[in-house]
Amino acid sequence: MMTFPPFFALAPQLRVRDPLAAFLGASDDGVLDYRYEDVVRLAGHSCPTVAGAYLMLIAGLSYLYDEELPERGGIDVFMRGEPEQGTTGVMASVATLLTGAAAETGFGGVGPAKRFARRGLLQFGADIEGVIALRRRDTGAGVLLDIDTGAVPHAAEMAGVMPAAMGGVADAAGLESFGALWQDRVRRMLIDHAHDPKLVHLYDWLPDAAAASAA
């Protein structure tokens, strides 16, 4: 049985409504709940990139939908980076999980009208200032998201254990200390700074005509 650090359960959660899930009877009214554990299972690890993407998506969806449940599958996602660039692919995977938006491998839709299609709702190499941009497909409202993980730095003790851990020469005690300090930073991001505007930057965004037509 997988045992996660206890703070995972205390991280912000996201509730969405997915019309495809409702159509196929996968959940009552299509309502789905996502927790940080879900993105960790998807990525296979917990790190500032995964936590940051999770927080950005939650903040962006909350901004676009306010008191409404976000509609999974009703959102276009624009990634500034290309799939192979840096951590773009990891963040895109988190975005796909939470929004349903996918690139060419996404669900193609139901029937001749391709209802509930998710394919092509996620685009890479977008001309945006932030890391990620979201756009509601029903209203056209958009939000631009960026992050400064430097706002939540590693504990000072990390400097003494990271080189050996990253170099593959740390002993068991060193690896245990490294892992604990690594997750401590993630904990502070998710718990202490979940709503910190110095960490997640959010801006109103009006997609230009090219972006809107491509979506």
Secondary structure by P-SEA (a helix, b strand, c coil): cccccccccccbbbbbbbaaaaaacccccbbbbbcaaaaaaaaccccaaaaaaaaaaaaaaaaaccccccccccbbbbbcccccccaaaaaaaaaaaacccccccccccccccccccccccccccccccccbbbbccccccbbbbbbccccccccccccccaaaaaaccccaaaaaaaaaaaaaaaaaaacccccccccbbbbbbbbcaaaaaac
